[in-house]
Amino acid sequence: MTPERLAQLTRLRHALHQIPEVSGAEEKTAAMVADRLRQHQPDQLLTGLGGHGVAAVYEGRADGPTVLIRCELDGLPIEELSDQPYRSAHTGRGHLCGHDGHITIVAALAEDLAASRPGKGRAVLLFQPAEETGKGAAAVIADPAFAQIAPDYAFSLHNLPGLPVGKTALCSGPANCASRGMRIKLTGKTSHAAAPQDGVSPAGAISRLLPGLVALGKGGDLGPEFALVTLTHARMGEPAFGIAPGQAEVWATLRTVTDARMDQLIAEATFLVDQVCAAEGLRYSTEFDDVFDACTNHPEAVEVLKAACAAAGHPAQMRGYPQRWSEDFGQFGKQAKAAMFWLGSGETQPQLHNPDFDFPDAAIPAGAGIFLRAIRNLLG
């Protein structure tokens, strides 16, 4: 990639970085992406996919498979801490997971595909909404328009702090953990603080649930039996000294390597809640949000990415374990031969979702080059 082209793509990344929009509200980001794609004359441009999703289709000269390259549009509801001139212009929001860099990498492919269409099949560039909540991929797939671009192969990347910029890593099998947020609502009976015996307090239940839930999943090796429960929020009663509380909530994130282990962990957590609430005389309800299925790389798709990384000059480190964090890209693996690779964003880069994270522009050429090589290897 020439310095001039990288400078142009860097300007795009910085413009995107300034307008982070949270999951489901990516209207301006999607419009900016669609405007840029139109400059590179796709054979078809779909907008409004599963919300604010955008897809550009480049047709080959002969019949062949459909290859989808996917990135994410959304930012995070986190205040950015930065003195960069392109820092977020939206208070309380930031591109602190690197999706602005992912968008830029996939947008770069449009110029290459416009200059030289695939030899066969179709290349689809998908800019997906709402990845951070786990709802976007499912919404895109459920959109009737998705049938027009249903892929045979699907590829994505995620930047990886701790790995040198431009280096790559890849695994066969589980790539990202399953996770979901469990919200437990406890209901007893309020009373005067001078007469707590006349109420039913959730205090005892909370004191048992907090350590009990953690004990169900303590982490460890990322094998099939891996389970991790992270307490994220707890609230009891009203902020008043005169009331003995009657309501409480506990939030926890459940995390496993496999979907089967997730089903088991949910059953274990629900059983614990049921037993504790029965002993404490409480009613309860449970809800689940931020639901992510496990993301599993298909072996054939892994081989495509492995060859593409090598051909692009960024040979992949092969790893035998997944990332702990989750990704809704796994939904595409139910539709196609799919795989994700990890692209280094720097050995000293802050962790994803940190308020001072900033995607490194120097990683753009590697990501774009690998995706383009994968497309050419499959479609010519």
C-alpha positions as MATLAB code, in Angstrom:
seq = 'MTPERLAQLTRLRHALHQIPEVSGAEEKTAAMVADRLRQHQPDQLLTGLGGHGVAAVYEGRADGPTVLIRCELDGLPIEELSDQPYRSAHTGRGHLCGHDGHITIVAALAEDLAASRPGKGRAVLLFQPAEETGKGAAAVIADPAFAQIAPDYAFSLHNLPGLPVGKTALCSGPANCASRGMRIKLTGKTSHAAAPQDGVSPAGAISRLLPGLVALGKGGDLGPEFALVTLTHARMGEPAFGIAPGQAEVWATLRTVTDARMDQLIAEATFLVDQVCAAEGLRYSTEFDDVFDACTNHPEAVEVLKAACAAAGHPAQMRGYPQRWSEDFGQFGKQAKAAMFWLGSGETQPQLHNPDFDFPDAAIPAGAGIFLRAIRNLLG';
ca = [
       0.000    0.000    0.000;
       1.442    3.368   -0.995;
       1.996    6.068    1.649;
      -0.533    8.264   -0.168;
      -3.246    5.609   -0.012;
      -2.538    4.852    3.648;
      -2.774    8.570    4.418;
      -6.183    8.688    2.704;
      -7.435    5.679    4.657;
      -6.047    7.144    7.877;
      -8.138   10.263    7.304;
     -11.208    8.043    6.913;
     -10.396    6.181   10.144;
      -9.961    9.431   12.045;
     -13.259   10.785   10.715;
     -15.026    7.617   11.841;
     -13.276    7.785   15.206;
     -14.785   11.209   15.854;
     -18.417   10.070   15.476;
     -18.785    6.868   17.529;
     -22.359    5.638   17.729;
     -23.566    2.927   20.079;
     -25.190   -0.336   19.006;
     -28.364    0.172   17.012;
     -27.764    3.905   16.516;
     -25.053    3.839   13.809;
     -26.937    6.068   11.349;
     -24.197    8.628   10.619;
     -21.466    5.991   10.521;
     -23.482    3.894    8.062;
     -24.153    6.946    5.886;
     -20.443    7.814    5.776;
     -19.590    4.237    4.802;
     -22.296    4.083    2.115;
     -21.123    7.378    0.593;
     -17.580    6.082    0.350;
     -18.680    2.762   -1.158;
     -20.681    4.545   -3.875;
     -17.431    6.177   -5.023;
     -16.170    2.671   -5.843;
     -19.189    1.588   -7.887;
     -20.379   -1.697   -6.370;
     -22.736   -3.744   -8.524;
     -25.214   -3.624   -5.644;
     -25.376   -1.550   -2.484;
     -27.706   -2.627    0.309;
     -28.491   -0.330    3.229;
     -30.619   -0.699    6.327;
     -29.632   -4.345    6.829;
     -30.691   -5.504   10.273;
     -30.874   -1.873   11.344;
     -28.092    0.310    9.912;
     -26.094   -2.421    8.160;
     -24.505   -1.724    4.758;
     -23.319   -4.252    2.165;
     -21.480   -3.666   -1.128;
     -21.542   -6.467   -3.704;
     -18.910   -6.924   -6.420;
     -19.900   -9.481   -9.059;
     -17.439  -11.811  -10.751;
     -17.356  -12.609  -14.438;
     -18.464  -16.220  -13.955;
     -20.455  -18.298  -11.501;
     -18.765  -19.143   -8.235;
     -19.035  -18.902   -4.454;
     -20.019  -15.826   -2.480;
     -17.297  -14.555   -0.136;
     -18.362  -12.173    2.614;
     -15.963   -9.916    4.522;
     -17.560   -8.521    7.662;
     -16.707   -5.646   10.007;
     -18.580   -3.812   12.771;
     -20.061   -0.292   12.793;
     -20.697    0.390   16.479;
     -18.751    2.185   19.153;
     -19.088    1.960   22.936;
     -20.857    3.966   25.670;
     -17.482    4.788   27.266;
     -15.866    8.220   27.602;
     -12.645    8.430   25.596;
      -9.531    9.703   27.358;
      -7.339   11.137   24.634;
      -5.652   14.329   23.525;
      -5.643   13.278   19.863;
      -7.037   15.903   17.470;
      -9.443   13.264   16.120;
     -10.744   12.163   19.539;
     -14.441   11.421   19.948;
     -16.710   14.434   19.507;
     -19.529   12.599   21.333;
     -19.460   12.833   25.112;
     -19.707    9.445   26.776;
     -19.025    7.507   23.575;
     -15.856    6.211   21.967;
     -14.450    3.849   19.339;
     -12.563    1.975   22.043;
     -12.716   -1.502   20.523;
     -11.152   -0.588   17.182;
     -14.232   -0.954   15.007;
     -13.272    2.302   13.266;
     -10.088    0.536   12.136;
     -11.991   -2.577   11.074;
     -14.387   -0.442    8.997;
     -11.459    1.302    7.306;
      -9.783   -2.007    6.433;
     -12.917   -3.396    4.778;
     -13.703   -0.088    3.069;
     -10.212   -0.207    1.505;
     -11.208   -3.405   -0.309;
     -13.892   -1.557   -2.274;
     -11.253    0.379   -4.221;
      -9.380   -2.823   -5.088;
     -12.526   -4.684   -6.153;
     -13.746   -1.758   -8.228;
     -10.431   -1.705  -10.090;
     -10.495   -5.466  -10.664;
     -13.721   -7.417  -10.219;
     -13.496  -11.030   -8.991;
     -12.887  -13.629  -11.673;
     -15.910  -15.605  -10.480;
     -18.560  -15.582   -7.789;
     -19.219  -12.520   -5.652;
     -17.354  -10.540   -3.024;
     -19.574   -8.919   -0.397;
     -18.316   -6.234    1.989;
     -20.597   -6.183    5.028;
     -20.596   -3.391    7.617;
     -22.627   -4.855   10.467;
     -24.434   -2.942   13.214;
     -24.791   -3.761   16.914;
     -21.946   -6.204   17.466;
     -21.297   -5.015   21.010;
     -24.743   -6.125   22.205;
     -24.678   -9.460   20.363;
     -27.795   -8.532   18.401;
     -26.422   -7.227   15.101;
     -25.362  -10.382   13.245;
     -28.635  -12.150   14.026;
     -30.610   -9.086   12.899;
     -28.687   -8.894    9.613;
     -29.200  -12.593    8.909;
     -32.916  -12.320    9.760;
     -33.359   -9.388    7.354;
     -35.128  -10.624    4.178;
     -32.562   -8.747    2.076;
     -29.761  -10.946    3.441;
     -30.938  -13.781    1.198;
     -29.530  -11.777   -1.729;
     -25.995  -11.980   -0.302;
     -26.056  -15.270    1.645;
     -22.378  -16.321    1.668;
     -20.579  -19.600    1.135;
     -17.558  -18.231    3.016;
     -17.429  -15.508    5.671;
     -14.304  -13.874    7.101;
     -13.631  -11.229    9.730;
     -10.843   -9.938   11.929;
     -10.436   -8.385   15.321;
      -7.483   -6.361   16.466;
      -5.555   -7.844   19.372;
      -3.674   -5.742   21.943;
      -0.465   -7.412   23.089;
       0.366   -8.697   19.614;
       2.797   -6.515   17.620;
       1.213   -4.256   15.023;
       0.663   -6.135   11.770;
       1.358   -9.573   13.234;
      -1.466  -12.098   12.935;
      -2.820  -15.048   14.922;
      -5.349  -17.718   14.026;
      -6.869  -20.831   15.531;
      -8.899  -23.748   14.266;
     -12.049  -24.564   16.204;
     -13.267  -22.285   19.038;
     -12.210  -18.700   18.399;
     -14.284  -16.633   20.853;
     -16.193  -17.626   23.965;
     -19.941  -17.790   24.376;
     -21.270  -15.299   26.906;
     -24.478  -13.789   28.188;
     -25.599  -11.392   30.866;
     -27.823  -12.874   33.577;
     -30.071  -10.425   35.426;
     -31.571  -11.817   38.652;
     -34.447   -9.877   40.255;
     -35.281  -10.723   43.860;
     -38.603   -9.745   45.423;
     -39.474   -9.886   49.122;
     -41.373   -7.334   51.212;
     -40.302   -3.914   52.427;
     -40.759   -2.803   56.003;
     -39.781   -0.017   58.358;
     -36.117   -0.121   59.298;
     -37.230   -0.255   62.938;
     -39.217   -3.446   62.257;
     -37.247   -5.525   59.736;
     -38.862   -8.677   61.097;
     -42.137   -7.605   59.458;
     -40.585   -7.650   56.002;
     -38.710  -10.112   53.813;
     -35.241   -8.796   52.995;
     -33.118  -10.004   50.067;
     -29.928   -9.259   52.008;
     -29.350  -12.859   53.014;
     -29.938  -14.080   49.468;
     -27.461  -11.597   48.021;
     -24.824  -12.596   50.583;
     -25.191  -16.203   49.395;
     -25.616  -15.547   45.672;
     -22.527  -13.372   45.158;
     -19.974  -16.011   46.213;
     -22.194  -18.861   45.007;
     -22.362  -17.606   41.436;
     -18.616  -16.962   41.286;
     -17.971  -20.487   42.554;
     -19.857  -21.888   39.543;
     -17.281  -20.497   37.120;
     -13.756  -19.675   38.253;
     -12.114  -19.631   34.828;
      -8.994  -21.687   34.261;
      -7.786  -23.333   31.068;
      -9.738  -22.475   27.925;
     -10.887  -26.040   27.264;
     -14.378  -27.482   26.744;
     -15.167  -27.307   30.491;
     -14.079  -23.668   30.903;
     -16.632  -21.549   32.778;
     -16.308  -18.048   34.198;
     -18.895  -16.042   36.131;
     -18.132  -12.342   36.550;
     -20.274  -10.251   38.905;
     -20.991   -6.922   37.200;
     -23.710   -5.197   39.259;
     -25.705   -5.546   42.469;
     -28.372   -3.309   43.989;
     -30.588   -3.708   47.047;
     -33.492   -1.561   48.198;
     -33.683    2.212   48.122;
     -30.944    4.637   49.216;
     -32.734    5.418   52.470;
     -32.039    4.663   56.141;
     -35.658    4.237   57.150;
     -36.564    1.320   54.887;
     -35.741   -2.354   55.290;
     -35.382   -3.448   51.647;
     -37.711   -5.778   49.804;
     -36.161   -5.804   46.311;
     -32.727   -6.454   44.870;
     -30.940   -7.210   41.613;
     -27.763   -9.114   40.837;
     -26.145   -9.023   37.397;
     -23.511  -11.491   36.268;
     -21.817  -12.364   32.994;
     -21.577  -16.075   32.234;
     -18.764  -17.160   29.897;
     -17.861  -20.549   28.376;
     -15.924  -21.904   25.399;
     -18.813  -24.000   24.042;
     -22.539  -23.465   23.703;
     -23.195  -26.829   25.403;
     -21.214  -25.756   28.470;
     -23.157  -22.476   28.474;
     -26.449  -24.363   28.640;
     -25.079  -26.303   31.598;
     -23.822  -23.163   33.355;
     -27.190  -21.437   32.944;
     -28.921  -24.463   34.464;
     -26.482  -24.467   37.392;
     -26.917  -20.729   38.033;
     -30.707  -20.950   37.808;
     -30.774  -23.896   40.217;
     -28.636  -21.927   42.689;
     -30.984  -18.933   42.523;
     -34.019  -21.167   42.984;
     -32.547  -22.900   46.039;
     -31.386  -19.684   47.706;
     -34.671  -17.857   47.122;
     -36.697  -20.787   48.426;
     -34.620  -20.796   51.608;
     -34.962  -17.019   52.030;
     -38.676  -16.821   51.213;
     -38.188  -14.675   48.097;
     -39.733  -14.616   44.657;
     -37.370  -14.193   41.733;
     -37.139  -13.810   37.987;
     -34.196  -14.143   35.602;
     -33.556  -12.428   32.276;
     -30.723  -12.731   29.784;
     -29.185  -10.019   27.612;
     -26.003   -9.467   25.568;
     -26.315  -13.043   24.315;
     -23.320  -14.284   22.310;
     -23.050  -17.838   21.010;
     -19.606  -19.388   20.749;
     -17.638  -18.355   17.665;
     -16.060  -21.391   15.986;
     -13.686  -21.266   13.024;
     -14.394  -23.710   10.194;
     -11.264  -25.721    9.253;
     -11.554  -24.973    5.523;
     -11.998  -21.254    6.172;
      -9.003  -21.347    8.516;
      -6.852  -22.773    5.718;
      -7.991  -19.958    3.409;
      -6.981  -17.334    5.975;
      -3.727  -19.091    6.796;
      -2.725  -19.059    3.129;
      -3.847  -15.438    2.744;
      -1.817  -14.289    5.748;
       1.298  -16.002    4.402;
       0.832  -14.661    0.863;
       0.294  -11.134    2.173;
       3.550  -11.312    4.141;
       1.972  -11.648    7.584;
       2.189  -15.370    8.455;
      -0.216  -16.329   11.205;
       0.760  -17.670   14.595;
      -1.402  -20.773   15.026;
      -2.970  -20.962   18.479;
      -4.843  -23.771   20.193;
      -7.150  -21.682   22.354;
      -9.843  -19.026   21.830;
     -10.161  -15.473   23.099;
     -12.102  -15.017   26.324;
     -14.121  -12.169   24.874;
     -17.164  -12.825   22.714;
     -18.139  -11.977   19.141;
     -21.464  -12.299   17.346;
     -19.599  -13.212   14.139;
     -20.308  -16.785   15.244;
     -23.806  -16.376   13.789;
     -22.319  -16.309   10.281;
     -20.638  -19.633   11.014;
     -24.110  -21.153   11.123;
     -24.684  -19.944    7.561;
     -21.298  -20.401    5.901;
     -17.735  -21.659    6.252;
     -16.495  -18.887    8.507;
     -13.321  -17.879   10.304;
     -11.885  -14.875   12.142;
      -8.220  -13.957   12.503;
      -6.567  -11.632   14.996;
      -4.542   -8.658   13.856;
      -1.958   -7.199   16.220;
      -2.686   -3.696   17.478;
       0.507   -3.281   19.504;
       2.416   -4.806   22.383;
       1.779   -1.746   24.573;
      -1.726   -1.031   23.303;
      -4.286   -0.668   26.128;
      -6.844   -3.445   26.437;
     -10.010   -3.371   24.336;
     -12.735   -1.159   25.879;
     -10.165    0.872   27.818;
     -10.883    4.626   27.646;
      -7.441    5.257   26.128;
      -7.557    2.572   23.405;
      -6.871    3.803   19.855;
      -6.617    1.571   16.788;
      -3.162    1.859   15.155;
      -3.348    3.178   11.596;
      -0.198    1.227   10.728;
      -2.246   -2.005   10.938;
      -4.584   -1.002    8.088;
      -2.411   -2.292    5.191;
      -1.957   -5.732    6.755;
      -5.664   -6.244    7.374;
      -6.708   -5.061    3.921;
      -3.975   -7.078    2.213;
      -4.955  -10.312    3.946;
      -8.648   -9.946    3.135;
      -7.895   -9.100   -0.494;
      -5.634  -12.134   -0.827;
      -8.359  -14.381    0.633;
     -10.844  -13.021   -1.924;
      -8.426  -13.485   -4.826;
      -7.469  -17.003   -3.735;
     -11.119  -18.064   -3.706;
     -12.524  -15.980   -6.566;
      -9.559  -15.053   -8.740;
];
